[in-house]
Every structure is written in C-alpha cells, then in structure tokens.
Amino acid sequence: MLNRSLLLACIVFFIVLIWQLDALNVTIMEARNFATAREMVEQGNYLLPTLNGEYRLQKPPLPTWITAAFAHVFGVKNLFWLRLPAVLIGLLGLFYTMKIHLFLSRSKDEIILTGGILVTSFYFFQMARSGTWDIYAQSFLVMGIYYYSRYFLTAQEKWKNALLFGLCLAASIMSKGPVGLYGLFLPFLIAFHVIYRSNIHSVQFRPLIWSVALSILLSLMWPAYVYFSEAGQAAQAILAKESKNWSTYNIRPFYYYWSFPSQSGIWTLLGAASLAIYIRWRRILRNSSMIRFYFWWTILIIVLLSVIPEKKSRYLLPVLFPMALLISSIVQVDFEKLKIWLRVFVGVTLSVVGIVGIGLIAGLHEALINFSYRPISGSLLVLIAGYGIYMLVAKRNLKLPVYIVAISMILILMFHVRDVCDMLGSRQTVRSFASINSDIRFDGVPMYSIVPVRPEITFHLGRTTPQIGTSSIASLPDQVIIFSFDGIREEWPSDQLEGWDLIWEEQYDENPVYSLKKPNTALRRYVAKMKRIKE
C-alpha cells in the first residue's frame, strides 16, 4: 500500500514539475548549460566542453553530459527536453527526501506531506524546472545522505550502502564541485553524528573507506584529464578566478541568508513557526531525535553558508530539504500547546490562499484579469481554503489543513504557471536573436563579435560567434556579420573600416518586453552585415 501511495505521489509531483515546463525564458545559467551541451553534440567536445567556441571549464560537466544525451535524442532547440533532465534529477532528490523521512521516522503518515511541502516550496520548484547545476549537485547528495544514514543506522548491506553513497558523492562533485559537500553534506554530517551517535551500529570502516576512495577517484578523473590536456593552463586560470570569487565576488553581510524561510514561498510562516516551536518547546521535543536532527541540520546549513563572504539566493536550495522534513515532522507532534500555535499559523496561511482565490475571481488586480481558468481556479481555492479553516477550527484537525495548503499550491502551479509568465511578458522579447535563424540574410555568412557574447545570445543564436579584436579585420572573410554594443562605426576604428561596405545594421534585443523600463543592456547588440569592397 505504501509503495502504491509513493508511486502515485511521485507521478503527481512529476506532473507538477513538468507542467508548462517551457513557460519561462532561458536564464543565463541555463543558457551556459544548454549552449555547452549543444556544442558537445555538434562538435563532439565532451571532455573539453566549450561555450561559444571557448573552453567552459568553470563547472564539472556531468549535468551538461546528461543534457547533451537528451539533446542527441530530442534535438538541441526544444526547451522542454533540455529542461527535462533537471526535472528528473529534482524528482529523485524529492523521492529520496521522502525516503530519508521514512527511514528515520519509521512512520508512513507524513512522508507524502514531506514531498508535497518540498515540491511546492518556491525555490525548489523553480530550480527543479531549470537546467542548471544546483539541482543536480543537491539531489545527488540527498541520495547519498540516504545511503550514508542506512550505512550507520542498520547492520545490513554495508557494502551496498557504502558503494551507493560513494557513487552519489562522486555524482554531486561532478555536478558542481565541492559546493554541495559544504552547503548540504557537512551540516548533515555534524548534526547526524552528534544526535544519532548512540544509535550507530558497530562501524565497519573498510566499506566506507573504499566508497570514499572510489568517489575521489571518479571525481578526479575529469579534472586530471583537463589538467594534462591542451586546456590545462586555461583550467588553472579559471580555478584561480573561481577560488578568488568566494571572498571577493557578490559579497553580502553575514545575516544575508537569515530570511531563508521565505525561499519556501507559501510555507514561509510554517517554516519559521517550526523553527520557533522547536526553540520554545525544545525540552519536550528533545525526546524526538529526528526533529532535533532536522532542526540542527537546517540551522547548520544557514550558519555555514553565512560564513562564506560570497552569497547568492540560489545557494539556499540545500536548506529546503531539511526544512520540509522539519515542517512535516512538527505538525505530527501530539502536544496541545504546540498544536494551538500551529493552528494559528496554518489558519493564516489558508487565509492567504483564500484571499488569492477571491482576487482571482474578482480580478482585483489588473494583471489578474486575463488569467486562464481564473474563475474556476479562484473558486476552487476559496472552497479548499474554507474547508481547511473549517476543519482547523470546528474539527480541531491540524494535519488535513496542512495537506490542503499543499493541494492549493499544486492547483495554483497547475493552472497558472504560464499565466504568471505571460503577465511578466517573459515569453515575449523585444527582438530575439533566435529570429536570425530563419532570416535568409544570414544564411552562410560567418558571424563574429567585437564585444563579449552573453550565453543567452549564444543559446538563441544556435551557433558560435567568436570574439575578435578590432585589429583582426584584415583576416576576415569577404562577407561577415559583426556584433557590437553601440554600432560598428562607433566601436571600430574608422581607418580599419576603409575597404568595407556596410550593407545594413540593426539592433537585436533579448530583453523581455516587461523589462523595457529597466533593460539589461548586456542583452542588446547591434548586428551589422559588411562586405569587402573589391578593387
């Protein structure tokens, strides 16, 4: 029965994640991955990846290899299939989060709720639908954490659990280097061995040592190949730059991450409440090793991430895994004073859901008027929220209303992903570089750029555009396309333009229409077609 329920839940979560998967525009991180995967497929440079013809060695290549495998089968231009691998890996991370909870709690009651909380958490939903490195690194580590926990807390299958742990560890490192180890695994390691030290069975170090050795070997194979290849010097320069970024780039104050519950979206109040409840009633909750473990795992992630000077919001993805586990565990605690506080927070959350439903029905905001299925989804949200509040107040039922919050979020995601994207204009660009692919004026004409080429532009162009210096004009073919920021005449020395005829020059702009008031100028380029004058 449990396996059937888990299977059904995973099918629902999969549908939620793939629903209108191509609705959002490609981000710069995705563009790097997708364009690199395309060049792998077209040029066969799997071991020395390139982006726009230049080495792309900043990140390990496992996510790009997986993306390239899908691109081989389904093509390099279909956004749905390029993003699907990230969805599948994210679904694995979600599934193993539920398995961790089942293993530690030995209870079947809240594992589906754990998955529902995680899949509807704002940042997990966003990252699991984006073809970036983060979801791969963290999901592989969650899988590894499950097998690591089994290795220490069960007496059976030591070699199997150790081997699977080592493979998952290597997969995470090959997805984003040591980032996941520091942000997710190290906090887990500390919390796990402190809280479960008395539960650990007799340790056999030999399988664990061999598994760690295997993960190190697998993780070092690609970097070693790169180091001794023709790209070795470039790799060393990239490594030095990336290492320096940890202390000099995107610096934020220590407390930057302490609003982390907001990354879970609709679960913000319950996430903050769960942490506060543990602190307030820790003497009572200390009897639950599992809840203490989830609490300290969450807190240690934030502390360790806060120590690093470089901070970005997407680095908070690891915290959503233990926080989903903590919320689903706290609502199961049979303690009346705790339940009173939880009812308040769940009631406020359901009220927000109801207000959103009313807003959809009435079109209270101009942006909501054109939403598809607006009256239907709005009515469903009001009914669901009302039923949840009734169960909370009249029946004093706490668990069902929490499930209702998850169900309401799933409804919003299923009905309105594309509506929100359309509201932002994210599927409409001013003048996309992708239109160049169908323009006969560009057929057979080589392209070059005298300014850096953004990954988004490279992705939409579907071809490499080598960057050249202004002194390279003499070696160019007789007919070329040149990209520039402000126009070819403004950026290229006039004396070097002698002997060239400027046929036409136009501006392309990858900015979404809604961002015209604050456009990203890096996504704009003048595109000029030039022809050498023959004497």
C-alpha positions in Angstrom: 0.0 0.0 0.0 2.9 2.4 0.9 4.7 1.7 -2.4 1.4 2.4 -4.3 1.0 5.7 -2.4 4.6 6.7 -3.0 4.3 5.9 -6.7 1.1 7.9 -7.0 2.6 10.8 -5.2 5.7 10.8 -7.4 3.5 10.8 -10.5 1.6 13.8 -9.2 4.9 15.6 -8.3 6.4 14.8 -11.7 3.3 16.3 -13.5 3.6 19.4 -11.3 7.2 19.9 -12.2 6.9 19.3 -16.0 3.6 21.3 -16.4 4.3 24.1 -18.9 8.0 23.5 -18.5 8.9 25.8 -21.4 6.9 28.8 -20.0 9.9 30.7 -18.6 12.6 32.4 -20.6 16.1 30.8 -20.5 18.3 32.2 -17.7 22.0 32.9 -18.1 22.8 29.8 -16.0 20.6 27.6 -18.2 22.0 29.2 -21.4 25.5 28.3 -20.4 24.5 24.7 -19.8 22.3 24.3 -22.9 24.7 26.1 -25.3 27.6 24.0 -24.0 25.5 20.8 -24.4 24.7 21.9 -28.0 28.4 22.3 -28.8 29.1 18.9 -27.3 26.5 17.3 -29.6 27.5 19.3 -32.7 31.3 19.3 -32.3 31.9 16.2 -30.1 33.9 18.1 -27.5 32.6 16.1 -24.5 35.8 16.1 -22.4 36.8 19.7 -23.0 33.5 21.5 -23.1 33.2 24.8 -24.9 30.8 27.8 -24.8 30.8 29.9 -28.0 33.9 28.1 -29.1 35.9 28.9 -25.9 36.7 26.5 -23.1 33.9 26.2 -20.5 35.6 24.6 -17.5 34.2 26.6 -14.6 31.8 23.7 -13.6 32.2 20.0 -13.8 30.4 18.5 -16.9 28.0 15.8 -15.5 24.8 17.9 -15.8 25.9 19.0 -19.3 26.6 15.4 -20.3 23.1 14.4 -19.2 21.6 17.4 -21.0 23.6 16.5 -24.1 22.3 13.0 -24.0 18.7 14.3 -24.2 19.8 16.8 -26.9 21.1 13.9 -29.0 17.7 12.2 -29.0 15.3 15.2 -29.0 17.3 17.9 -30.6 19.2 20.9 -29.3 16.4 23.5 -29.7 13.5 22.1 -27.8 13.4 23.8 -24.4 11.1 21.2 -22.8 13.5 18.3 -23.5 16.6 20.4 -22.5 15.0 21.1 -19.1 13.5 17.6 -18.5 16.8 16.1 -17.1 16.8 18.6 -14.3 13.2 17.8 -13.5 14.0 14.1 -13.3 17.0 14.6 -11.1 15.0 17.0 -8.9 12.3 14.3 -8.7 15.0 11.9 -7.5 16.0 14.4 -4.8 12.4 14.8 -3.7 11.9 11.0 -3.6 15.0 10.4 -1.5 14.0 13.2 0.9 10.8 11.2 1.5 12.8 8.0 1.9 15.1 9.7 4.5 12.0 10.6 6.4 10.5 7.2 6.2 13.8 5.6 7.3 14.3 7.8 10.3 10.6 8.1 11.4 9.5 4.5 10.6 6.2 6.2 10.0 4.2 6.2 6.8 1.9 9.1 7.8 3.9 12.2 6.8 6.2 11.2 4.0 3.7 12.2 1.3 3.3 15.5 3.1 7.1 15.9 3.1 7.1 15.6 -0.6 4.2 17.9 -1.0 5.9 20.6 1.0 9.2 20.3 -0.9 7.7 20.3 -4.4 5.6 23.3 -3.7 8.4 25.2 -2.0 9.0 28.2 -4.2 12.8 27.8 -4.8 12.8 24.1 -5.1 10.0 24.3 -7.7 11.9 27.0 -9.6 15.3 25.2 -9.5 13.9 21.8 -10.4 12.5 23.2 -13.6 15.7 25.0 -14.6 18.6 23.2 -16.4 21.3 24.5 -14.0 23.9 22.7 -12.0 22.4 23.3 -8.5 19.6 20.8 -8.6 21.9 18.1 -9.8 24.5 18.7 -7.0 22.0 18.8 -4.2 19.7 16.0 -5.4 22.6 13.6 -5.8 23.8 14.5 -2.3 20.4 13.8 -0.8 20.5 10.4 -2.4 24.0 9.9 -0.9 22.8 11.1 2.5 20.1 8.4 2.5 22.6 5.6 1.9 25.0 7.1 4.4 22.3 7.1 7.0 21.5 3.5 6.3 25.1 2.5 6.4 25.5 3.8 10.0 22.0 3.0 11.4 21.5 -0.5 10.0 23.6 -3.6 10.4 22.7 -5.0 6.9 24.0 -4.3 3.4 27.1 -2.3 4.5 28.9 -2.7 1.2 25.8 -1.9 -0.9 25.0 1.3 1.1 28.7 2.4 1.1 29.1 1.8 -2.6 25.9 3.8 -3.5 26.9 6.6 -1.1 30.3 6.9 -2.9 28.7 7.0 -6.3 26.2 9.6 -5.3 29.0 11.7 -3.7 31.0 11.5 -6.9 28.0 12.5 -9.0 27.4 15.6 -6.8 31.1 16.6 -7.0 31.0 16.1 -10.8 27.9 18.3 -10.9 29.2 21.4 -9.1 32.5 20.6 -7.3 32.6 20.8 -3.5 29.7 23.3 -3.2 27.1 20.6 -2.2 29.6 19.0 0.2 30.0 22.2 2.1 26.4 23.5 1.9 24.4 20.3 2.5 26.6 17.3 3.4 28.9 18.9 6.0 25.9 20.3 8.1 24.2 16.9 7.8 27.4 15.1 8.9 27.8 17.2 12.1 24.1 17.0 13.1 23.8 13.3 12.2 26.8 12.1 14.2 26.1 14.3 17.2 22.4 13.4 17.5 22.5 9.8 16.4 25.8 8.8 17.9 24.1 6.4 20.4 22.1 4.7 17.6 25.0 3.9 15.3 25.7 0.2 14.9 29.2 -1.3 15.0 31.1 0.6 12.3 32.9 -1.3 9.6 35.3 1.3 8.2 36.6 -0.8 5.3 33.4 -0.4 3.1 33.2 3.3 3.9 36.9 3.9 3.1 36.6 2.1 -0.2 33.5 4.1 -1.1 35.1 7.4 -0.4 38.2 6.4 -2.3 36.0 5.4 -5.2 34.2 8.8 -5.1 37.5 10.6 -5.0 38.9 8.6 -7.9 35.7 9.2 -10.1 35.7 12.9 -9.1 39.3 13.5 -10.1 39.3 11.7 -13.4 37.9 14.6 -15.4 39.9 17.4 -13.7 43.1 15.3 -14.1 42.3 14.8 -17.8 41.8 18.6 -18.2 44.9 19.5 -16.3 47.1 17.3 -18.5 45.3 18.3 -21.8 45.8 21.3 -24.0 43.3 23.2 -21.8 45.4 22.8 -18.7 46.6 26.4 -18.5 43.1 27.7 -19.1 41.8 25.5 -16.4 44.3 26.7 -13.9 43.4 30.3 -14.6 39.7 29.5 -14.2 40.3 27.7 -10.9 42.3 30.7 -9.5 39.5 33.1 -10.5 36.7 30.9 -9.1 38.6 30.4 -5.8 39.1 34.1 -5.5 35.3 34.8 -6.1 34.5 33.1 -2.8 36.0 36.0 -0.9 35.8 38.9 -3.4 32.6 38.5 -5.6 29.0 39.2 -4.7 29.9 39.9 -1.1 26.9 40.1 1.3 26.7 40.6 5.1 26.7 37.6 7.5 22.9 37.9 8.1 22.0 37.9 4.4 20.6 34.3 4.5 18.5 34.7 7.7 15.3 35.3 5.8 15.7 31.8 4.4 12.1 30.6 5.3 10.9 32.9 2.6 12.5 30.7 -0.1 9.8 28.2 0.6 7.0 30.6 -0.5 3.6 29.5 0.9 5.4 27.6 3.6 7.2 30.7 5.0 5.1 31.0 8.1 5.1 27.3 8.9 8.8 27.1 8.3 9.5 30.0 10.7 7.0 28.6 13.1 8.6 25.1 13.1 12.0 26.6 14.0 10.5 28.8 16.7 8.4 25.9 18.1 11.5 23.8 18.5 13.3 26.5 20.3 10.3 27.3 22.6 9.5 23.6 23.5 12.9 22.0 22.9 12.8 20.2 26.3 9.6 18.4 25.2 10.8 17.9 21.6 14.3 16.6 22.7 12.7 13.2 23.0 12.5 13.1 19.3 16.0 12.6 17.9 14.6 13.0 14.4 13.1 16.5 15.0 16.3 17.6 16.7 18.3 16.3 13.8 16.2 18.2 11.2 16.3 21.4 13.2 20.1 21.4 13.6 20.7 20.3 10.1 18.7 23.3 8.9 20.4 25.7 11.3 23.9 24.5 10.5 23.3 24.9 6.7 22.5 28.6 7.3 25.4 29.1 9.7 28.0 27.6 7.3 26.6 29.4 4.3 26.6 32.7 6.2 30.4 32.3 6.9 31.3 32.4 3.2 31.5 36.1 2.0 30.1 35.3 -1.5 26.3 34.8 -1.2 23.5 34.3 -3.7 19.9 33.4 -3.1 20.2 30.1 -5.2 22.8 28.9 -2.7 19.9 28.5 -0.2 18.5 25.5 -2.2 20.0 22.9 0.3 18.1 24.3 3.3 14.7 23.5 1.7 15.3 19.7 2.1 15.7 19.6 5.9 13.1 22.3 6.3 10.5 20.3 4.5 11.4 17.4 6.8 11.1 19.6 9.9 7.7 21.1 9.0 6.1 17.7 8.2 7.5 16.3 11.5 6.4 19.2 13.7 2.8 19.0 12.6 2.7 15.4 13.7 3.7 16.1 17.3 0.9 15.3 19.8 1.2 18.3 22.1 -1.8 20.5 22.6 0.0 23.8 23.3 2.1 23.3 20.2 -0.9 22.5 18.2 -2.6 25.7 19.2 0.2 27.8 17.8 0.4 25.7 14.7 -3.3 26.1 14.1 -2.8 29.9 14.1 -0.1 29.8 11.5 -1.9 27.2 9.4 -5.0 29.3 9.6 -3.2 32.5 8.4 -1.6 30.5 5.6 -5.1 29.2 4.5 -6.4 32.7 4.7 -3.8 33.9 2.3 -4.8 31.0 -0.1 -8.5 32.2 0.2 -7.5 35.8 -0.5 -5.6 34.7 -3.6 -8.8 32.8 -4.7 -11.0 35.9 -4.1 -8.5 38.0 -6.0 -8.7 35.6 -9.0 -12.5 35.5 -9.0 -12.9 39.3 -8.8 -9.9 40.2 -10.8 -8.9 42.6 -8.1 -5.6 43.4 -9.8 -5.4 44.4 -13.4 -2.7 41.8 -14.1 -5.1 39.0 -12.9 -7.9 39.8 -15.4 -6.6 37.8 -18.3 -5.6 34.7 -16.3 -6.8 31.5 -17.9 -9.4 29.5 -15.8 -9.4 32.4 -13.4 -13.0 31.9 -12.0 -12.6 28.1 -11.8 -9.2 28.1 -10.0 -10.2 31.0 -7.8 -13.4 29.3 -6.8 -11.5 26.1 -6.0 -9.0 27.9 -3.9 -11.7 29.7 -1.9 -13.6 26.4 -1.3 -10.4 24.5 -0.4 -9.2 27.2 2.0 -12.7 27.5 3.5 -12.8 23.7 4.1 -9.4 23.8 5.6 -10.2 26.5 8.0 -13.5 24.7 9.0 -11.5 21.5 9.7 -9.0 23.6 11.7 -11.5 25.5 13.9 -14.5 23.2 14.1 -12.9 19.8 14.0 -9.6 20.8 15.5 -7.9 18.8 12.8 -4.4 20.0 12.1 -2.9 17.5 9.6 -5.6 17.7 6.9 -5.4 21.6 6.6 -1.6 21.3 6.1 -2.3 18.8 3.3 -4.8 21.3 2.0 -2.2 24.1 1.8 0.0 21.7 -0.4 -3.0 20.9 -2.6 -3.9 24.5 -3.1 -0.3 25.3 -4.1 -0.4 22.4 -6.6 -3.6 23.8 -8.1 -2.0 27.3 -8.4 1.0 25.8 -10.1 -1.0 23.6 -12.4 -3.4 26.4 -13.5 -1.3 29.5 -13.6 2.4 28.9 -14.4 2.0 30.2 -17.9 -0.3 33.0 -16.8 2.3 34.4 -14.4 4.9 34.1 -17.1 2.6 35.9 -19.6 1.9 38.6 -17.0 5.6 39.2 -16.8 5.9 39.1 -20.5 8.7 36.5 -20.1 7.9 34.7 -23.3 8.0 37.9 -25.4 11.3 39.5 -26.2 11.9 42.8 -27.9 13.7 41.2 -30.9 15.1 37.8 -30.1 18.4 36.7 -31.6 16.6 33.4 -32.4 14.9 35.2 -35.3 18.3 35.3 -37.0 18.0 31.5 -37.6 15.1 32.0 -40.0 16.4 35.1 -41.7 17.8 34.3 -45.2 20.1 37.4 -44.9 22.3 35.4 -42.5 22.5 32.2 -44.5 26.0 31.1 -45.0 27.5 34.3 -43.6 30.1 33.8 -40.8 29.5 35.8 -37.5 31.9 37.5 -35.3 31.7 39.8 -32.3 34.0 42.6 -31.2 32.4 42.5 -27.7 31.8 39.7 -25.2 28.9 37.4 -26.2 26.3 36.6 -23.4 25.4 32.9 -23.0 21.7 33.7 -23.6 22.6 35.2 -27.0 24.7 32.2 -27.9 21.9 29.8 -27.0 19.2 31.6 -29.0 21.6 32.1 -32.0 22.2 28.3 -32.1 25.8 28.9 -33.3 29.2 30.1 -32.2 30.1 33.7 -32.6 33.9 34.1 -32.0 35.0 37.3 -30.3 37.7 39.1 -32.2 39.8 42.2 -31.8 39.4 45.3 -33.9 42.8 44.5 -35.4 41.6 41.3 -36.9 39.5 42.8 -39.7 42.2 42.1 -42.4 41.9 38.4 -41.8 38.1 38.3 -42.0 36.2 36.7 -44.9 34.9 38.9 -47.7 31.4 39.0 -46.2 30.7 38.9 -42.5 28.2 39.6 -39.7 29.7 41.7 -36.8 28.1 42.1 -33.4 28.8 45.3 -31.3 27.3 47.2 -28.4 26.9 50.7 -29.9 27.3 50.1 -33.7 30.2 49.2 -35.9 31.2 52.7 -36.8 31.3 53.8 -33.2 33.4 50.9 -32.0 35.7 50.1 -34.9 38.5 52.5 -35.8 37.4 54.3 -39.0 40.8 53.8 -40.7 40.3 50.0 -40.5 36.8 50.2 -42.0 38.3 51.5 -45.2 37.7 49.0 -48.0 34.5 47.7 -46.4 30.9 48.4 -47.3 28.3 48.5 -44.5 25.3 46.8 -46.1 22.9 47.2 -43.2 22.9 47.5 -39.4 20.1 46.6 -37.0 19.6 46.2 -33.3 18.5 42.9 -31.6 17.4 42.8 -28.0 16.8 39.6 -25.9 15.2 41.6 -23.1 11.6 40.6 -22.2 9.1 43.3 -23.1 8.1 43.9 -19.5 11.7 44.9 -18.6 11.9 47.8 -21.1 11.9 50.3 -18.2 15.0 48.7 -16.8 16.5 46.7 -19.6 19.7 44.6 -19.3 21.9 46.3 -21.8 24.2 43.2 -22.0 21.3 41.5 -23.9 21.4 44.2 -26.7 23.6 44.1 -29.7 23.9 45.9 -33.0 24.3 43.4 -35.8 26.0 44.7 -38.9 26.4 43.0 -42.3 29.6 44.0 -44.1 31.1 43.3 -47.4 34.7 43.8 -48.5 35.0 46.2 -51.5 36.9 44.6 -54.3 39.2 46.9 -56.3 
